[in-house]
Amino acid sequence: MVFALAALLFLAGCTTSNAPIAPTPADFGGITQVLRARGITVTDVVSGDAGCPDTDLAKAAIAFRMSGLDQATPVAVHLYVFGNQAAFARRAGDVAACARSYVTDPALLESIDVSPYVLAGSGPWAPALRAQLRAGLTVAAGDGGSGKGPGGGPP
């Protein structure tokens, strides 16, 4: 009887939290679903392609081509997916250096940073595509790996 009461109190304590659970960042499959729902087509996916010889960065990198909305011609991009906001912040300089190495004209470098993701590639990207990429990555980021709220900011 005492054991049953203790177990009941334990279970009740586990389920009474009123705090909402912060959504965690989506994996690449989840990201592409969000982008597809926003009219963006993703093709030619290559996992582990950082676009530069940084083997550590390659672990977080996925190369692909994207088009849709007002972007008729597909563009090559690299998405870097980090495990959390700290890794995102720590690797920001490495991503920037890597991106500068594969963009033929540095003035045309396009980048969207939404913790824990960085999307980079050669532009220009069409305005509606860019806006939907940012909105889609923000949705996919959930709490950005911070436990705070969408995109890593305050809840």
PEMO-V530186 format. One record per residue. N is the residue number from 1. RES is the residue in one letter. PSI is psi as a letter, one per 30 degrees, with the letter a starting at -180 (none if undefined). OMEGA is omega in degrees with one decimal (999 if undefined). BURIAL is I if it has 16 or more other ideal C-beta (glycine too) atoms within 10 Angstrom, else O. Layout:
BEGIN
N:RES:PSI:OMEGA:BURIAL
N:RES:PSI:OMEGA:BURIAL
END
This chain:
BEGIN
1:M:e:179.3:O
2:V:e:179.6:O
3:F:e:-179.9:O
4:A:e:178.8:O
5:L:e:178.9:O
6:A:e:178.9:O
7:A:e:178.8:O
8:L:e:178.3:O
9:L:e:178.5:O
10:F:e:179.6:O
11:L:e:178.3:O
12:A:e:178.7:O
13:G:f:-179.8:O
14:C:f:-173.1:O
15:T:g:-175.1:O
16:T:g:179.9:O
17:S:k:177.0:O
18:N:f:-178.6:O
19:A:k:178.1:O
20:P:k:177.9:O
21:I:k:180.0:O
22:A:k:179.4:I
23:P:k:179.6:O
24:T:l:179.9:O
25:P:k:179.3:I
26:A:l:171.8:I
27:D:a:-175.3:O
28:F:e:177.1:I
29:G:e:177.5:O
30:G:e:178.6:O
31:I:e:-177.9:I
32:T:e:175.9:I
33:Q:e:179.2:O
34:V:e:-179.5:I
35:L:e:179.6:I
36:R:e:178.9:O
37:A:f:179.7:O
38:R:g:175.4:I
39:G:g:-178.0:O
40:I:k:179.1:I
41:T:k:178.7:O
42:V:k:179.2:I
43:T:l:173.2:O
44:D:h:-176.2:O
45:V:k:176.9:O
46:V:j:178.9:O
47:S:k:177.6:O
48:G:g:179.1:O
49:D:j:-179.5:O
50:A:f:-177.0:I
51:G:f:179.1:I
52:C:l:-175.2:I
53:P:g:179.9:O
54:D:j:-175.9:I
55:T:e:176.9:O
56:D:e:178.8:O
57:L:e:179.4:I
58:A:f:179.2:I
59:K:f:-178.3:O
60:A:g:-168.7:I
61:A:k:173.9:I
62:I:k:177.1:I
63:A:k:175.5:I
64:F:l:174.9:I
65:R:k:-179.4:I
66:M:l:175.9:I
67:S:l:177.9:I
68:G:l:-178.8:I
69:L:c:-179.6:I
70:D:g:178.8:O
71:Q:i:-175.8:I
72:A:e:-179.0:O
73:T:k:179.3:O
74:P:k:177.6:O
75:V:k:178.3:I
76:A:k:179.6:O
77:V:l:173.7:I
78:H:k:176.6:I
79:L:k:177.3:I
80:Y:k:-176.0:I
81:V:j:-178.0:I
82:F:l:-174.7:I
83:G:f:-178.8:O
84:N:l:-177.0:I
85:Q:e:179.0:I
86:A:e:178.6:O
87:A:e:176.7:I
88:F:e:-179.1:I
89:A:e:-178.1:O
90:R:e:-174.7:O
91:R:g:-176.5:I
92:A:e:179.5:O
93:G:e:178.2:O
94:D:e:178.8:I
95:V:e:-179.5:I
96:A:e:179.2:O
97:A:e:179.0:O
98:C:e:-178.2:I
99:A:e:178.5:I
100:R:f:-178.0:O
101:S:f:-178.2:O
102:Y:f:176.7:I
103:V:k:-175.9:I
104:T:e:177.8:O
105:D:j:-177.3:O
106:P:f:178.9:O
107:A:f:-178.2:O
108:L:g:178.4:O
109:L:k:175.5:I
110:E:k:179.8:I
111:S:k:173.7:I
112:I:k:179.6:I
113:D:j:175.8:I
114:V:j:-175.4:I
115:S:k:9.3:I
116:P:g:-177.1:I
117:Y:k:166.9:I
118:V:k:176.1:I
119:L:k:-177.3:I
120:A:k:176.8:I
121:G:l:180.0:I
122:S:k:-179.2:I
123:G:a:3.9:I
124:P:k:172.9:O
125:W:k:179.9:I
126:A:k:-173.8:I
127:P:e:-179.1:O
128:A:e:176.9:O
129:L:e:-179.3:I
130:R:e:-178.8:I
131:A:e:-179.9:O
132:Q:e:174.1:I
133:L:e:-179.8:I
134:R:e:-179.9:O
135:A:e:-179.8:O
136:G:e:178.1:I
137:L:e:177.6:I
138:T:e:177.0:I
139:V:e:-177.9:I
140:A:f:-176.8:I
141:A:f:-178.6:I
142:G:c:-179.9:I
143:D:g:177.7:I
144:G:g:-178.3:I
145:G:g:-176.8:I
146:S:f:-174.4:I
147:G:g:-174.6:O
148:K:e:-176.9:O
149:G:a:-176.2:O
150:P:k:176.7:I
151:G:g:177.4:I
152:G:g:-179.9:I
153:G:a:179.1:O
154:P:l:-178.9:O
155:P:none:999:O
END
